[in-house]
């Protein structure tokens, strides 16, 4: 029997612990008040190129972007534009917009990726698993029956079968705001 090969080149940066380059002076000048220049969510909040930053939707106070190191294909994150690490720091309008963007993200994943289930979660604090404890962000993870396979069981490894660019294209088109009947 011939060995099968799994190809996921974008994971190399994660495995090697490569860090993205810091912001340019132009990006620093665009940062929102209170932003952390080292925070990828703060940089995505003001990015000129949404596609390059994997942003699939924006609101006036929050955004939706693909997770660069996804748990599954289509793994999204929803975050406020401002650098806040606690609920009480976010105003009611931002909370409402985040809830709306989570709903739109779930619907896009269900429709465009035909997910059979979806995990939605928020990690508050490093002890709870937050990789960016200073900037709240909700995870939306598509799930399918059988998506835990032998690779996870024997190698502590997940196989992501579609490129981030392909997922960005699919989910950017699918997450459009609902049309209003006027």
MDAnalysis code that builds the backbone (N, CA, C; Angstrom):
import MDAnalysis as mda
import numpy as np

u = mda.Universe.empty(546, n_residues=182, atom_resindex=np.repeat(np.arange(182), 3), trajectory=True)
u.add_TopologyAttr("name", ["N", "CA", "C"] * 182)
u.add_TopologyAttr("resid", np.arange(1, 183))
u.add_TopologyAttr("resname", ["UNK", "UNK", "UNK", "UNK", "UNK", "UNK", "UNK", "UNK", "UNK", "UNK", "UNK", "UNK", "UNK", "UNK", "UNK", "UNK", "UNK", "UNK", "UNK", "UNK", "UNK", "UNK", "UNK", "UNK", "UNK", "UNK", "UNK", "UNK", "UNK", "UNK", "UNK", "UNK", "UNK", "UNK", "UNK", "UNK", "UNK", "UNK", "UNK", "UNK", "UNK", "UNK", "UNK", "UNK", "UNK", "UNK", "UNK", "UNK", "UNK", "UNK", "UNK", "UNK", "UNK", "UNK", "UNK", "UNK", "UNK", "UNK", "UNK", "UNK", "UNK", "UNK", "UNK", "UNK", "UNK", "UNK", "UNK", "UNK", "UNK", "UNK", "UNK", "UNK", "UNK", "UNK", "UNK", "UNK", "UNK", "UNK", "UNK", "UNK", "UNK", "UNK", "UNK", "UNK", "UNK", "UNK", "UNK", "UNK", "UNK", "UNK", "UNK", "UNK", "UNK", "UNK", "UNK", "UNK", "UNK", "UNK", "UNK", "UNK", "UNK", "UNK", "UNK", "UNK", "UNK", "UNK", "UNK", "UNK", "UNK", "UNK", "UNK", "UNK", "UNK", "UNK", "UNK", "UNK", "UNK", "UNK", "UNK", "UNK", "UNK", "UNK", "UNK", "UNK", "UNK", "UNK", "UNK", "UNK", "UNK", "UNK", "UNK", "UNK", "UNK", "UNK", "UNK", "UNK", "UNK", "UNK", "UNK", "UNK", "UNK", "UNK", "UNK", "UNK", "UNK", "UNK", "UNK", "UNK", "UNK", "UNK", "UNK", "UNK", "UNK", "UNK", "UNK", "UNK", "UNK", "UNK", "UNK", "UNK", "UNK", "UNK", "UNK", "UNK", "UNK", "UNK", "UNK", "UNK", "UNK", "UNK", "UNK", "UNK", "UNK", "UNK", "UNK", "UNK", "UNK", "UNK", "UNK", "UNK", "UNK", "UNK"])
u.atoms.positions = np.array([
    [0.843, -1.173, 0.000],
    [0.000, 0.000, 0.000],
    [0.891, 1.241, 0.000],
    [0.563, 2.194, -0.859],
    [1.350, 3.413, -0.974],
    [0.952, 4.397, 0.127],
    [1.946, 5.064, 0.690],
    [1.662, 6.064, 1.717],
    [0.940, 7.256, 1.110],
    [-0.033, 7.783, 1.860],
    [-0.682, 9.026, 1.451],
    [0.059, 10.182, 2.098],
    [0.066, 11.306, 1.424],
    [0.744, 12.482, 1.957],
    [-0.296, 13.552, 2.277],
    [-0.087, 14.199, 3.405],
    [-0.930, 15.315, 3.801],
    [-0.112, 16.577, 3.626],
    [-0.667, 17.555, 2.945],
    [0.064, 18.768, 2.651],
    [-0.666, 19.948, 3.269],
    [-0.042, 20.637, 4.195],
    [-0.614, 21.815, 4.838],
    [0.523, 22.803, 5.118],
    [1.062, 23.436, 4.074],
    [2.259, 24.253, 4.235],
    [2.100, 25.464, 5.154],
    [0.898, 25.994, 5.280],
    [0.704, 27.175, 6.127],
    [0.907, 26.856, 7.602],
    [0.903, 25.579, 7.976],
    [1.103, 25.192, 9.364],
    [2.572, 25.302, 9.789],
    [3.493, 25.392, 8.833],
    [4.907, 25.438, 9.167],
    [5.227, 26.612, 10.093],
    [4.658, 27.774, 9.815],
    [4.923, 28.945, 10.660],
    [4.486, 28.670, 12.097],
    [3.368, 28.004, 12.256],
    [2.879, 27.676, 13.596],
    [3.819, 26.683, 14.277],
    [4.201, 25.639, 13.547],
    [5.061, 24.611, 14.122],
    [6.427, 25.160, 14.506],
    [6.953, 26.091, 13.718],
    [8.261, 26.669, 13.995],
    [8.192, 27.842, 14.965],
    [6.978, 28.263, 15.290],
    [6.831, 29.379, 16.213],
    [7.176, 30.711, 15.585],
    [7.139, 30.782, 14.238],
    [7.445, 32.041, 13.560],
    [6.428, 33.101, 13.973],
    [6.911, 34.285, 14.184],
    [6.035, 35.397, 14.525],
    [5.932, 36.304, 13.309],
    [4.729, 36.837, 13.061],
    [4.613, 37.782, 11.956],
    [5.482, 39.014, 12.224],
    [5.899, 39.669, 11.161],
    [6.695, 40.883, 11.327],
    [5.845, 41.939, 12.012],
    [6.505, 42.822, 12.724],
    [5.808, 43.894, 13.421],
    [5.165, 44.867, 12.445],
    [4.333, 45.736, 12.981],
    [3.639, 46.685, 12.116],
    [4.593, 47.711, 11.507],
    [4.229, 48.174, 10.330],
    [4.990, 49.233, 9.666],
    [4.656, 50.559, 10.346],
    [5.463, 51.612, 10.115],
    [5.118, 52.921, 10.687],
    [3.731, 53.409, 10.250],
    [3.353, 53.095, 9.008],
    [2.023, 53.495, 8.524],
    [0.925, 52.772, 9.301],
    [1.139, 51.474, 9.557],
    [0.157, 50.703, 10.331],
    [0.087, 51.218, 11.768],
    [1.234, 51.547, 12.344],
    [1.247, 52.092, 13.707],
    [0.436, 53.381, 13.783],
    [0.551, 54.217, 12.763],
    [-0.177, 55.485, 12.750],
    [-1.687, 55.275, 12.660],
    [-2.128, 54.156, 12.068],
    [-3.564, 53.881, 11.908],
    [-4.187, 53.186, 13.123],
    [-3.374, 52.667, 14.040],
    [-3.925, 51.924, 15.170],
    [-4.944, 52.752, 15.935],
    [-5.953, 52.073, 16.448],
    [-6.998, 52.727, 17.227],
    [-6.454, 53.124, 18.601],
    [-7.042, 54.100, 19.252],
    [-6.598, 54.480, 20.600],
    [-6.654, 53.271, 21.543],
    [-5.608, 53.089, 22.327],
    [-5.547, 51.980, 23.281],
    [-5.133, 50.656, 22.672],
    [-4.833, 50.642, 21.371],
    [-4.452, 49.401, 20.690],
    [-3.071, 48.939, 21.140],
    [-2.852, 47.644, 20.996],
    [-1.547, 47.036, 21.277],
    [-0.918, 46.709, 19.926],
    [0.203, 47.328, 19.608],
    [0.852, 47.137, 18.306],
    [1.259, 45.686, 18.070],
    [1.458, 44.902, 19.126],
    [1.827, 43.498, 18.980],
    [0.613, 42.580, 18.818],
    [-0.581, 43.116, 18.938],
    [-1.809, 42.309, 18.880],
    [-2.286, 42.191, 17.435],
    [-2.363, 40.957, 16.920],
    [-2.783, 40.763, 15.527],
    [-4.225, 41.210, 15.313],
    [-5.060, 41.157, 16.350],
    [-6.448, 41.608, 16.223],
    [-6.518, 43.131, 16.102],
    [-5.686, 43.832, 16.863],
    [-5.626, 45.296, 16.754],
    [-5.135, 45.713, 15.370],
    [-4.143, 44.985, 14.844],
    [-3.630, 45.306, 13.505],
    [-4.667, 44.992, 12.434],
    [-5.405, 43.893, 12.591],
    [-6.460, 43.550, 11.629],
    [-7.584, 44.587, 11.666],
    [-7.812, 45.180, 12.824],
    [-8.879, 46.174, 12.974],
    [-8.679, 47.376, 12.059],
    [-7.433, 47.696, 11.734],
    [-7.144, 48.875, 10.910],
    [-6.451, 48.517, 9.602],
    [-6.395, 47.239, 9.284],
    [-5.670, 46.785, 8.092],
    [-6.287, 47.342, 6.815],
    [-5.421, 47.702, 5.898],
    [-5.865, 48.202, 4.601],
    [-6.280, 47.047, 3.682],
    [-5.731, 45.870, 3.898],
    [-5.988, 44.718, 3.029],
    [-6.649, 43.602, 3.833],
    [-7.977, 43.555, 3.789],
    [-8.699, 42.535, 4.552],
    [-8.322, 41.129, 4.127],
    [-8.192, 40.892, 2.845],
    [-7.893, 39.541, 2.363],
    [-6.568, 39.047, 2.918],
    [-5.539, 39.878, 2.896],
    [-4.231, 39.485, 3.405],
    [-4.276, 39.219, 4.907],
    [-5.200, 39.841, 5.596],
    [-5.340, 39.676, 7.041],
    [-6.438, 38.684, 7.404],
    [-7.005, 38.024, 6.388],
    [-8.025, 36.985, 6.564],
    [-9.310, 37.505, 7.187],
    [-9.584, 38.797, 7.041],
    [-10.832, 39.386, 7.540],
    [-11.928, 39.099, 6.521],
    [-13.015, 38.479, 6.977],
    [-14.104, 38.115, 6.068],
    [-15.317, 39.027, 6.213],
    [-15.414, 39.773, 7.311],
    [-16.524, 40.716, 7.494],
    [-16.129, 41.753, 8.536],
    [-16.717, 42.939, 8.384],
    [-16.483, 44.037, 9.326],
    [-17.806, 44.676, 9.685],
    [-17.874, 45.133, 10.906],
    [-18.968, 45.981, 11.344],
    [-18.365, 47.302, 11.777],
    [-19.147, 48.133, 12.431],
    [-18.624, 49.427, 12.866],
    [-17.776, 49.309, 14.126],
    [-17.955, 48.204, 14.901],
    [-17.187, 48.061, 16.139],
    [-16.583, 46.675, 16.338],
    [-16.723, 45.796, 15.343],
    [-16.191, 44.425, 15.459],
    [-15.894, 43.872, 14.072],
    [-15.125, 42.780, 14.047],
    [-14.793, 42.135, 12.772],
    [-14.843, 40.619, 12.920],
    [-14.861, 39.947, 11.771],
    [-14.804, 38.488, 11.699],
    [-13.618, 38.141, 10.829],
    [-12.770, 37.234, 11.333],
    [-11.615, 36.829, 10.540],
    [-11.365, 35.333, 10.705],
    [-10.688, 34.757, 9.737],
    [-10.285, 33.363, 9.834],
    [-9.161, 33.212, 10.838],
    [-9.162, 32.110, 11.554],
    [-8.059, 31.778, 12.444],
    [-6.908, 31.288, 11.572],
    [-5.759, 31.904, 11.704],
    [-4.583, 31.543, 10.894],
    [-4.101, 30.125, 11.212],
    [-4.412, 29.628, 12.402],
    [-4.024, 28.279, 12.817],
    [-5.300, 27.530, 13.229],
    [-6.126, 27.175, 12.252],
    [-7.479, 26.683, 12.546],
    [-7.532, 25.296, 13.172],
    [-8.553, 25.112, 13.970],
    [-8.878, 23.808, 14.528],
    [-9.526, 22.948, 13.444],
    [-10.336, 23.558, 12.605],
    [-10.999, 22.918, 11.469],
    [-11.094, 23.929, 10.334],
    [-11.359, 23.462, 9.119],
    [-11.595, 24.361, 7.992],
    [-12.688, 25.357, 8.338],
    [-12.438, 26.629, 8.048],
    [-13.452, 27.650, 8.272],
    [-13.515, 28.191, 9.686],
    [-12.539, 27.880, 10.531],
    [-12.509, 28.353, 11.923],
    [-12.418, 29.877, 11.928],
    [-13.470, 30.524, 12.433],
    [-13.548, 31.981, 12.466],
    [-13.331, 32.519, 13.869],
    [-12.969, 33.792, 13.940],
    [-12.895, 34.517, 15.206],
    [-13.649, 35.837, 15.033],
    [-14.399, 36.212, 16.052],
    [-15.113, 37.484, 16.066],
    [-14.529, 38.300, 17.206],
    [-14.121, 39.529, 16.916],
    [-13.460, 40.358, 17.926],
    [-13.899, 41.804, 17.817],
    [-13.936, 42.499, 18.954],
    [-14.167, 43.940, 18.883],
    [-12.967, 44.607, 18.221],
    [-13.186, 45.748, 17.605],
    [-12.079, 46.474, 16.981],
    [-11.135, 47.043, 18.032],
    [-11.669, 47.383, 19.180],
    [-10.854, 47.947, 20.247],
    [-10.241, 46.852, 21.107],
    [-9.074, 47.134, 21.629],
    [-8.295, 46.191, 22.445],
    [-8.851, 46.165, 23.868],
    [-9.766, 45.230, 24.108],
    [-10.367, 45.048, 25.425],
    [-10.301, 43.575, 25.782],
    [-9.928, 43.286, 27.017],
    [-9.806, 41.903, 27.463],
    [-10.909, 41.451, 28.399],
    [-11.853, 42.340, 28.713],
    [-12.916, 41.987, 29.665],
    [-14.265, 42.466, 29.149],
    [-15.302, 41.720, 29.506],
    [-16.660, 42.057, 29.069],
    [-17.075, 43.474, 29.443],
    [-16.797, 43.856, 30.685],
    [-17.294, 45.151, 31.156],
    [-16.653, 46.331, 30.422],
    [-15.619, 46.072, 29.647],
    [-14.970, 47.136, 28.883],
    [-15.661, 47.384, 27.539],
    [-16.585, 46.518, 27.172],
    [-17.247, 46.634, 25.870],
    [-18.648, 47.215, 26.072],
    [-18.983, 48.208, 25.260],
    [-20.300, 48.831, 25.389],
    [-21.392, 47.951, 24.777],
    [-22.627, 48.298, 25.067],
    [-23.782, 47.496, 24.642],
    [-23.883, 47.397, 23.118],
    [-23.526, 48.461, 22.422],
    [-23.588, 48.442, 20.956],
    [-22.598, 47.429, 20.389],
    [-21.398, 47.398, 20.949],
    [-20.388, 46.444, 20.491],
    [-20.810, 45.017, 20.822],
    [-21.339, 44.801, 22.020],
    [-21.849, 43.473, 22.384],
    [-22.891, 43.008, 21.369],
    [-23.815, 43.897, 21.035],
    [-24.886, 43.537, 20.092],
    [-24.309, 43.210, 18.717],
    [-23.347, 44.008, 18.271],
    [-22.758, 43.747, 16.959],
    [-21.986, 42.429, 16.954],
    [-21.270, 42.135, 18.024],
    [-20.546, 40.862, 18.122],
    [-21.531, 39.697, 18.036],
    [-22.637, 39.793, 18.738],
    [-23.653, 38.732, 18.693],
    [-24.191, 38.556, 17.279],
    [-24.437, 39.666, 16.598],
    [-24.923, 39.602, 15.217],
    [-23.871, 38.960, 14.308],
    [-22.606, 39.343, 14.470],
    [-21.549, 38.772, 13.634],
    [-21.338, 37.286, 13.925],
    [-21.487, 36.876, 15.172],
    [-21.408, 35.448, 15.496],
    [-22.533, 34.704, 14.781],
    [-23.734, 35.237, 14.834],
    [-24.872, 34.604, 14.154],
    [-24.631, 34.499, 12.654],
    [-24.134, 35.580, 12.051],
    [-23.838, 35.555, 10.616],
    [-22.728, 34.562, 10.293],
    [-21.710, 34.478, 11.158],
    [-20.617, 33.526, 10.944],
    [-21.101, 32.088, 11.016],
    [-21.933, 31.789, 12.003],
    [-22.477, 30.436, 12.132],
    [-23.295, 30.085, 10.898],
    [-24.174, 30.985, 10.477],
    [-25.005, 30.728, 9.301],
    [-24.145, 30.529, 8.049],
    [-23.108, 31.351, 7.882],
    [-22.217, 31.214, 6.715],
    [-21.527, 29.862, 6.716],
    [-21.068, 29.433, 7.879],
    [-20.396, 28.134, 7.993],
    [-21.357, 26.994, 7.690],
    [-22.553, 27.090, 8.214],
    [-23.545, 26.028, 7.969],
    [-23.918, 25.955, 6.498],
    [-24.110, 27.105, 5.874],
    [-24.551, 27.113, 4.481],
    [-23.408, 26.850, 3.505],
    [-22.307, 27.568, 3.643],
    [-21.222, 27.474, 2.662],
    [-20.376, 26.223, 2.833],
    [-20.186, 25.780, 4.068],
    [-19.325, 24.627, 4.321],
    [-20.112, 23.370, 4.674],
    [-21.422, 23.521, 4.774],
    [-22.312, 22.406, 5.132],
    [-21.880, 21.736, 6.445],
    [-21.487, 22.571, 7.405],
    [-21.102, 22.044, 8.710],
    [-22.307, 21.364, 9.352],
    [-22.042, 20.268, 10.041],
    [-23.107, 19.515, 10.710],
    [-23.307, 19.986, 12.147],
    [-22.410, 20.819, 12.607],
    [-22.485, 21.412, 13.930],
    [-21.479, 22.536, 14.005],
    [-21.562, 23.332, 15.059],
    [-20.657, 24.465, 15.226],
    [-20.381, 24.639, 16.715],
    [-19.111, 24.818, 17.059],
    [-18.739, 25.205, 18.419],
    [-18.523, 26.715, 18.413],
    [-19.119, 27.401, 19.402],
    [-18.881, 28.828, 19.598],
    [-18.338, 28.974, 21.009],
    [-17.186, 29.640, 21.144],
    [-16.603, 29.750, 22.471],
    [-15.735, 30.964, 22.659],
    [-15.511, 31.281, 23.937],
    [-14.709, 32.421, 24.346],
    [-13.844, 31.975, 25.512],
    [-12.559, 32.209, 25.423],
    [-11.629, 31.883, 26.516],
    [-11.266, 33.178, 27.226],
    [-11.605, 33.281, 28.503],
    [-11.309, 34.487, 29.281],
    [-10.118, 34.230, 30.181],
    [-8.981, 34.817, 29.861],
    [-7.768, 34.662, 30.651],
    [-6.908, 33.509, 30.180],
    [-5.604, 33.626, 30.418],
    [-4.654, 32.599, 29.994],
    [-4.962, 31.231, 30.595],
    [-5.379, 31.211, 31.860],
    [-5.689, 29.933, 32.511],
    [-6.841, 29.212, 31.818],
    [-7.683, 29.957, 31.136],
    [-8.815, 29.374, 30.414],
    [-8.458, 29.044, 28.967],
    [-7.227, 29.304, 28.574],
    [-6.799, 28.964, 27.226],
    [-6.711, 30.128, 26.264],
    [-6.909, 31.350, 26.746],
    [-6.848, 32.513, 25.861],
    [-5.417, 32.729, 25.373],
    [-5.219, 32.680, 24.063],
    [-3.908, 32.937, 23.488],
    [-3.605, 34.420, 23.395],
    [-4.647, 35.236, 23.369],
    [-4.531, 36.695, 23.333],
    [-5.430, 37.226, 24.447],
    [-4.996, 37.129, 25.694],
    [-5.876, 37.481, 26.802],
    [-6.270, 38.951, 26.857],
    [-5.532, 39.831, 26.207],
    [-5.841, 41.254, 26.247],
    [-6.869, 41.707, 25.234],
    [-7.258, 40.829, 24.291],
    [-8.211, 41.218, 23.249],
    [-9.261, 40.110, 23.119],
    [-10.448, 40.386, 23.639],
    [-11.524, 39.398, 23.568],
    [-11.746, 38.939, 22.135],
    [-12.015, 37.656, 21.970],
    [-12.396, 37.136, 20.657],
    [-13.118, 35.805, 20.843],
    [-14.166, 35.642, 20.097],
    [-14.977, 34.431, 20.129],
    [-14.562, 33.542, 18.969],
    [-14.494, 32.250, 19.219],
    [-14.167, 31.275, 18.182],
    [-15.463, 30.657, 17.661],
    [-15.532, 30.495, 16.358],
    [-16.631, 29.780, 15.708],
    [-15.967, 28.652, 14.927],
    [-16.164, 27.422, 15.393],
    [-15.465, 26.277, 14.808],
    [-16.478, 25.336, 14.151],
    [-16.398, 25.177, 12.822],
    [-17.274, 24.228, 12.132],
    [-16.948, 22.801, 12.557],
    [-17.979, 21.966, 12.649],
    [-17.781, 20.570, 13.025],
    [-18.574, 19.669, 12.086],
    [-18.012, 18.498, 11.847],
    [-18.655, 17.476, 11.035],
    [-18.529, 16.151, 11.771],
    [-19.501, 15.288, 11.570],
    [-19.380, 13.956, 12.151],
    [-18.115, 13.317, 11.612],
    [-17.313, 12.757, 12.506],
    [-16.083, 12.093, 12.090],
    [-14.918, 13.026, 11.858],
    [-15.035, 14.321, 12.242],
    [-13.903, 15.215, 11.973],
    [-12.722, 14.974, 12.920],
    [-12.905, 14.158, 13.917],
    [-11.781, 13.706, 14.719],
    [-11.360, 12.376, 14.127],
    [-10.181, 12.333, 13.548],
    [-9.756, 11.142, 12.824],
    [-8.501, 10.549, 13.448],
    [-7.932, 9.596, 12.795],
    [-6.757, 8.907, 13.335],
    [-5.581, 9.843, 13.561],
    [-5.457, 10.902, 12.759],
    [-4.327, 11.816, 12.928],
    [-4.385, 12.480, 14.303],
    [-5.581, 12.847, 14.724],
    [-5.736, 13.464, 16.038],
    [-5.417, 12.461, 17.132],
    [-5.853, 11.228, 16.943],
    [-5.672, 10.203, 17.978],
    [-4.221, 9.741, 18.110],
    [-3.507, 9.591, 16.999],
    [-2.167, 9.009, 17.079],
    [-1.036, 10.031, 16.995],
    [-1.313, 11.214, 16.481],
    [-0.214, 12.166, 16.275],
    [-0.480, 13.529, 16.893],
    [-1.585, 13.687, 17.622],
    [-1.928, 14.980, 18.189],
    [-1.833, 16.053, 17.101],
    [-2.440, 15.761, 15.955],
    [-2.340, 16.602, 14.777],
    [-3.701, 16.696, 14.119],
    [-4.049, 17.854, 13.614],
    [-5.293, 18.047, 12.873],
    [-4.946, 18.255, 11.404],
    [-5.786, 17.743, 10.543],
    [-5.595, 17.911, 9.113],
    [-6.600, 18.946, 8.626],
    [-6.096, 20.005, 8.036],
    [-6.926, 21.060, 7.473],
    [-6.806, 20.920, 5.959],
    [-7.915, 20.614, 5.310],
    [-7.833, 20.217, 3.905],
    [-7.965, 21.359, 2.902],
    [-8.401, 22.517, 3.325],
    [-8.551, 23.637, 2.394],
    [-7.620, 24.772, 2.812],
    [-7.140, 25.520, 1.842],
    [-6.230, 26.622, 2.150],
    [-6.980, 27.773, 2.817],
    [-6.239, 28.587, 3.549],
    [-6.840, 29.760, 4.179],
    [-7.386, 30.713, 3.125],
    [-6.685, 30.847, 2.005],
    [-7.145, 31.729, 0.935],
    [-8.493, 31.258, 0.380],
    [-8.633, 29.953, 0.166],
    [-9.900, 29.414, -0.340],
    [-11.017, 29.639, 0.674],
    [-10.729, 29.410, 1.952],
    [-11.740, 29.631, 2.993],
    [-12.123, 31.097, 3.087],
    [-11.156, 31.988, 2.933],
    [-11.421, 33.419, 2.979],
    [-12.392, 33.807, 1.868],
    [-12.151, 33.293, 0.683],
    [-13.014, 33.590, -0.459],
    [-14.429, 33.064, -0.231],
    [-14.554, 31.827, 0.187],
    [-15.867, 31.205, 0.395],
    [-16.646, 31.918, 1.493],
    [-16.001, 32.144, 2.629],
    [-16.723, 32.709, 3.772],
    [-16.960, 34.210, 3.631],
    [-16.093, 34.930, 2.933],
    [-16.351, 36.352, 2.679],
    [-17.630, 36.518, 1.852],
    [-17.819, 35.641, 0.895],
    [-19.026, 35.704, 0.069],
    [-20.254, 35.257, 0.854],
    [-20.098, 34.291, 1.743],
    [-21.243, 33.724, 2.454],
    [-21.698, 34.549, 3.650],
    [-20.844, 35.386, 4.203],
    [-21.184, 36.064, 5.455],
    [-21.822, 37.439, 5.234],
    [-22.252, 37.704, 4.030],
    [-22.887, 38.988, 3.727],
    [-24.039, 39.234, 4.698],
    [-24.284, 40.506, 5.025],
    [-25.412, 40.795, 5.928],
    [-26.731, 40.378, 5.282],
    [-27.705, 39.995, 6.115],
    [-29.009, 39.618, 5.561],
    [-29.646, 40.818, 4.871],
    [-30.359, 40.536, 3.792],
    [-31.035, 41.611, 3.083],
    [-32.265, 42.030, 3.859],
    [-32.494, 43.325, 3.885],
    [-33.664, 43.839, 4.586],
    [-34.747, 44.134, 3.585],
    [-35.930, 43.721, 3.902],
    [-37.061, 43.992, 3.011],
    [-37.674, 45.339, 3.355],
    [-37.534, 46.299, 2.448],
    [-38.082, 47.634, 2.715],
    [-39.261, 47.899, 1.842],
])
